[in-house]
Amino acid sequence: MNTKSSPRKPSRPRSASVDRRDRVVDHRVAGGAPPPKFRPIHTRRAFEEICERIREQLALGILKPGDKLPPERDLAQQLGVSRNVLREALRSLEMAGVLRLQKGVKGGAFIREGDTSRMNVVMRDMLSLGTISVRELSEARINVLDLVVRLACTNASQADFEVLEANIESTELATREGRLLDRVECSREFYKLLAASTGNKVIAMIMDSVTEIHMRFVYAKVVSSGVAMPRLAQNRRQFMAALRARDVAAATRSMRSHLASVQRMLEQDPGAMSLHVALAEVQPGMRR
């Protein structure tokens, strides 16, 4: 008696199922571009594979921000996975900032616009895990700002100058009224605007990430002592004069001098530079 069994041949899909899928596709493409097609998953790591397939469609430009993925039932069928596995992958991509999951009649999974704040979370996680140190973060901020200042001197427009100077006016007002935490918010916004004036989104994203964490230290110092940089607005005006003149050397010197003063202020209070300050959630009253 032959106990060996012959390999099972994959069963062909039923024609009714194929016809139904074809009808769905025809309905979608009517009057528009065809939706993305996904190859079936043949691996135990289906969860990761689904995420990679969707990211692959993004990289190829087939999916773009605002696009809606196929309905859950159809997408699970294309990928050859269960709907539960698919939902887990979609939730993961939502947490990663790739998708927006919307409920309701007009709901579904939509591709999000790029969310640069995700890099802030990554930076905080790296601090928490000990992958990077506070010292490295401070050193990186100084050197990234050198690059930001150099590019801003070359690329900043008149509109950029105007929004930066409006920020300085807000800083002066907050200082006169004793709203020190609002003044810290002005500083956060100043660096964001300055980085945007470079015209380079990658540099702006890096600058935003290191500034986000650094400002937590400044918040902690202001909250604990009520002390803030006494000549902040004046320093900003001096820097802006050099920036408008496109004087890279003078603008860099001005910025470095200010950063050194801030660092000295923080180092007077070791608690303000502790790791738990950088990783703590912002307390009520400390606006993000």
Backbone torsions as a table, in degrees:
resi	resn	phi	psi	omega
1	MET	NA	128.9	-178.5
2	ASN	-85.2	114.3	-177.0
3	THR	-90.4	-9.7	-178.6
4	LYS	-77.3	133.2	179.4
5	SER	-99.0	142.7	179.0
6	SER	-76.0	150.1	-179.1
7	PRO	-59.8	141.4	179.1
8	ARG	-75.0	131.5	176.1
9	LYS	-83.7	136.1	-179.8
10	PRO	-61.0	132.7	-179.4
11	SER	-72.4	142.4	-180.0
12	ARG	-78.4	141.1	179.5
13	PRO	-62.6	147.3	179.3
14	ARG	-67.1	142.5	-176.6
15	SER	-60.8	-33.5	-179.6
16	ALA	-62.4	-39.7	-179.9
17	SER	-66.1	-42.0	179.7
18	VAL	-62.2	-44.1	-179.5
19	ASP	-60.7	-40.1	-179.0
20	ARG	-63.9	-43.4	179.3
21	ARG	-63.5	-41.5	179.5
22	ASP	-60.7	-39.5	-179.4
23	ARG	-65.1	-37.5	178.6
24	VAL	-62.7	-46.4	-179.2
25	VAL	-62.1	-44.9	179.6
26	ASP	-58.9	-39.2	-179.1
27	HIS	-64.6	-36.7	-176.2
28	ARG	-76.7	-38.5	-174.0
29	VAL	-79.7	-8.7	-178.6
30	ALA	-60.2	114.3	177.3
31	GLY	78.9	11.6	-179.4
32	GLY	-156.2	178.4	179.5
33	ALA	-70.8	150.0	179.4
34	PRO	-66.8	146.2	178.9
35	PRO	-71.6	163.7	179.3
36	PRO	-66.2	148.4	176.9
37	LYS	-107.4	139.5	-179.2
38	PHE	-118.7	134.9	178.4
39	ARG	-77.8	147.4	-179.9
40	PRO	-61.3	152.2	178.1
41	ILE	-89.1	130.3	176.2
42	HIS	-129.4	64.6	-178.7
43	THR	-160.1	156.5	176.5
44	ARG	-72.1	-19.8	-178.7
45	ARG	-92.6	51.3	-175.7
46	ALA	-60.3	-38.7	-178.0
47	PHE	-57.7	-50.2	179.7
48	GLU	-68.1	-37.3	-178.3
49	GLU	-64.2	-38.8	178.8
50	ILE	-61.4	-45.6	178.8
51	CYS	-60.0	-41.6	-179.4
52	GLU	-66.9	-38.6	-179.9
53	ARG	-63.0	-42.0	-179.8
54	ILE	-68.6	-41.1	177.2
55	ARG	-64.6	-33.5	177.8
56	GLU	-62.9	-41.8	178.3
57	GLN	-64.7	-34.3	176.2
58	LEU	-66.2	-45.9	-178.3
59	ALA	-62.4	-34.4	180.0
60	LEU	-80.0	-8.2	-180.0
61	GLY	81.5	7.9	178.7
62	ILE	-73.7	-40.0	173.4
63	LEU	-102.7	140.0	-179.1
64	LYS	-134.9	161.5	177.5
65	PRO	-52.4	133.5	-178.7
66	GLY	96.2	-19.3	179.6
67	ASP	-68.4	149.6	177.6
68	LYS	-105.4	133.5	176.9
69	LEU	-71.9	159.2	175.9
70	PRO	-57.2	157.1	177.4
71	PRO	-54.0	153.1	-174.2
72	GLU	-53.8	-45.5	-178.6
73	ARG	-60.9	-45.7	-178.2
74	ASP	-68.4	-40.6	-178.9
75	LEU	-65.9	-41.2	177.4
76	ALA	-62.7	-37.7	179.9
77	GLN	-68.3	-42.1	177.8
78	GLN	-61.3	-41.9	-176.6
79	LEU	-81.6	-16.3	-179.9
80	GLY	72.9	34.9	-179.3
81	VAL	-127.0	167.7	176.7
82	SER	-76.1	158.3	179.7
83	ARG	-67.0	-29.5	178.0
84	ASN	-65.6	-42.8	178.0
85	VAL	-64.3	-42.2	179.1
86	LEU	-61.5	-44.3	-179.7
87	ARG	-60.7	-39.2	179.3
88	GLU	-62.6	-42.2	179.0
89	ALA	-65.9	-41.8	-179.8
90	LEU	-64.7	-39.1	177.3
91	ARG	-64.3	-37.4	178.4
92	SER	-63.9	-43.2	179.0
93	LEU	-68.3	-29.5	174.5
94	GLU	-65.8	-44.6	178.9
95	MET	-64.8	-31.2	179.6
96	ALA	-79.4	-4.6	178.7
97	GLY	84.1	11.8	-179.9
98	VAL	-87.3	-39.1	-176.5
99	LEU	-117.5	156.3	169.1
100	ARG	-120.9	117.8	-178.8
101	LEU	-96.1	122.3	-175.5
102	GLN	-121.2	132.9	-179.6
103	LYS	-93.2	167.4	176.6
104	GLY	105.4	-179.3	-177.1
105	VAL	-60.1	-40.1	-179.9
106	LYS	-97.7	19.7	-177.3
107	GLY	-81.4	-172.3	-179.3
108	GLY	143.5	-167.2	179.0
109	ALA	-105.0	118.8	-177.1
110	PHE	-115.3	143.3	175.9
111	ILE	-74.0	128.6	-178.2
112	ARG	-86.3	161.4	167.3
113	GLU	-68.7	158.0	179.4
114	GLY	-59.2	134.6	-178.6
115	ASP	-114.5	99.2	-176.7
116	THR	-69.0	-16.9	-179.7
117	SER	-66.8	-17.2	177.7
118	ARG	-61.2	-32.3	179.5
119	MET	-66.9	-31.2	177.1
120	ASN	-62.5	-41.0	179.0
121	VAL	-64.3	-42.7	178.8
122	VAL	-60.7	-42.9	-179.2
123	MET	-63.3	-42.5	178.2
124	ARG	-64.3	-40.7	178.4
125	ASP	-62.5	-39.4	179.5
126	MET	-66.3	-36.1	174.4
127	LEU	-64.8	-45.4	-178.4
128	SER	-61.5	-37.5	-178.5
129	LEU	-81.8	-7.8	-179.3
130	GLY	81.9	10.8	178.8
131	THR	-67.2	-36.9	174.9
132	ILE	-127.7	157.6	-178.5
133	SER	-109.2	165.9	176.4
134	VAL	-62.3	-38.5	179.3
135	ARG	-61.7	-44.0	178.5
136	GLU	-63.1	-37.4	179.5
137	LEU	-63.5	-46.0	-179.8
138	SER	-63.9	-41.5	179.2
139	GLU	-64.0	-41.9	179.3
140	ALA	-63.9	-40.3	-178.6
141	ARG	-61.4	-43.1	-179.9
142	ILE	-62.0	-45.5	-176.4
143	ASN	-73.9	-35.1	175.8
144	VAL	-65.6	-38.3	178.7
145	LEU	-65.5	-33.0	173.8
146	ASP	-56.6	-45.3	179.7
147	LEU	-67.0	-42.3	179.3
148	VAL	-60.0	-46.3	-179.1
149	VAL	-62.4	-43.8	-179.2
150	ARG	-61.4	-45.0	-179.9
151	LEU	-70.4	-36.4	179.1
152	ALA	-64.9	-37.2	177.7
153	CYS	-61.1	-31.2	-179.4
154	THR	-87.1	-41.4	-167.0
155	ASN	-106.0	-16.0	-175.3
156	ALA	-60.9	138.9	179.8
157	SER	-98.4	173.4	176.1
158	GLN	-60.1	-38.9	177.9
159	ALA	-62.7	-38.4	177.2
160	ASP	-62.5	-45.1	178.8
161	PHE	-58.9	-41.1	-176.4
162	GLU	-66.7	-42.2	-179.7
163	VAL	-71.6	-31.9	176.3
164	LEU	-66.8	-41.6	-179.8
165	GLU	-71.1	-32.7	173.7
166	ALA	-63.9	-36.7	176.7
167	ASN	-63.0	-40.5	179.5
168	ILE	-64.9	-38.3	176.8
169	GLU	-62.6	-40.2	176.2
170	SER	-63.7	-37.1	177.9
171	THR	-63.7	-43.7	179.0
172	GLU	-62.6	-42.7	179.4
173	LEU	-63.8	-45.6	179.2
174	ALA	-62.2	-36.3	178.9
175	THR	-65.6	-46.5	-179.0
176	ARG	-62.2	-36.1	-177.3
177	GLU	-89.2	1.1	177.1
178	GLY	72.9	19.9	179.4
179	ARG	-90.2	78.8	-171.2
180	LEU	-69.8	-35.8	178.9
181	LEU	-69.5	-36.0	174.5
182	ASP	-63.5	-33.9	178.7
183	ARG	-66.6	-37.0	175.4
184	VAL	-62.9	-39.3	176.7
185	GLU	-61.4	-37.5	177.5
186	CYS	-62.7	-38.2	179.0
187	SER	-65.4	-43.2	178.2
188	ARG	-58.2	-45.0	-178.8
189	GLU	-68.1	-34.3	-179.7
190	PHE	-60.3	-46.4	-179.3
191	TYR	-67.9	-33.1	177.4
192	LYS	-65.3	-45.4	179.3
193	LEU	-65.8	-40.1	180.0
194	LEU	-63.3	-44.4	179.4
195	ALA	-64.0	-38.8	179.1
196	ALA	-64.5	-30.0	-178.0
197	SER	-69.9	-12.0	177.0
198	THR	-71.2	-23.3	-176.4
199	GLY	79.0	8.0	-178.6
200	ASN	-116.9	110.2	-175.1
201	LYS	-67.1	-32.3	-179.9
202	VAL	-66.6	-46.5	179.2
203	ILE	-64.3	-39.7	178.7
204	ALA	-62.4	-38.6	179.4
205	MET	-66.3	-43.4	178.3
206	ILE	-63.6	-44.6	180.0
207	MET	-61.1	-42.0	179.6
208	ASP	-61.9	-39.5	-177.5
209	SER	-66.9	-47.1	-178.1
210	VAL	-72.1	-31.5	178.4
211	THR	-69.2	-40.3	-179.0
212	GLU	-54.5	-46.6	-178.3
213	ILE	-74.7	-41.4	-179.0
214	HIS	-59.6	-38.5	-178.8
215	MET	-66.4	-21.2	174.5
216	ARG	-64.6	-38.5	177.0
217	PHE	-65.0	-41.6	179.6
218	VAL	-64.6	-43.0	175.9
219	TYR	-55.0	-49.1	-176.9
220	ALA	-59.5	-41.1	179.7
221	LYS	-64.8	-45.7	-178.5
222	VAL	-65.2	-42.2	-179.3
223	VAL	-66.2	-42.4	-174.8
224	SER	-76.1	-30.5	-173.6
225	SER	-120.6	-16.3	-175.7
226	GLY	70.0	13.4	-178.2
227	VAL	-99.8	139.2	176.9
228	ALA	-142.0	165.0	-179.8
229	MET	-58.5	121.3	-173.9
230	PRO	-71.2	-28.2	-175.0
231	ARG	-115.9	34.4	-174.9
232	LEU	-59.8	-52.0	-177.3
233	ALA	-61.8	-40.9	178.7
234	GLN	-62.5	-42.3	178.3
235	ASN	-62.4	-38.9	178.7
236	ARG	-63.8	-42.1	179.5
237	ARG	-62.7	-42.1	178.6
238	GLN	-62.0	-42.7	178.9
239	PHE	-64.0	-43.5	-178.0
240	MET	-63.6	-34.8	177.7
241	ALA	-61.1	-42.5	178.7
242	ALA	-68.9	-37.9	-179.7
243	LEU	-65.3	-44.7	178.4
244	ARG	-62.6	-33.3	179.6
245	ALA	-79.3	-2.6	-177.6
246	ARG	59.0	33.0	-178.4
247	ASP	-94.5	95.1	-175.0
248	VAL	-61.2	-45.2	-176.6
249	ALA	-62.8	-46.9	-178.5
250	ALA	-67.4	-41.3	179.7
251	ALA	-65.0	-40.6	179.1
252	THR	-65.4	-43.8	178.0
253	ARG	-60.5	-44.8	-179.4
254	SER	-61.3	-44.8	-179.6
255	MET	-67.0	-43.1	-179.9
256	ARG	-63.6	-39.3	178.7
257	SER	-63.0	-42.2	178.6
258	HIS	-65.0	-45.3	-179.9
259	LEU	-61.6	-38.1	178.1
260	ALA	-63.9	-39.4	178.6
261	SER	-65.1	-41.7	178.1
262	VAL	-63.1	-42.3	-179.5
263	GLN	-63.4	-41.2	178.2
264	ARG	-63.1	-40.7	178.6
265	MET	-61.4	-42.9	-179.1
266	LEU	-68.7	-39.3	-176.7
267	GLU	-70.1	-15.3	174.5
268	GLN	-69.0	-19.2	179.1
269	ASP	-126.1	89.5	-176.5
270	PRO	-53.8	-31.2	-179.2
271	GLY	-64.3	-29.9	-179.2
272	ALA	-70.6	-20.5	-178.9
273	MET	-104.5	14.7	-179.1
274	SER	-76.3	157.4	-176.0
275	LEU	-64.2	-35.7	-176.1
276	HIS	-66.1	-24.5	176.7
277	VAL	-67.3	-43.0	-178.9
278	ALA	-66.8	-30.4	-174.8
279	LEU	-96.0	-11.1	-177.2
280	ALA	-71.5	152.1	173.7
281	GLU	-72.2	147.5	179.7
282	VAL	-68.0	130.6	-176.2
283	GLN	-78.5	160.0	176.9
284	PRO	-54.8	137.3	-177.7
285	GLY	97.0	-19.3	176.5
286	MET	-100.8	94.2	-176.4
287	ARG	-72.2	142.7	-178.5
288	ARG	-87.8	NA	NA
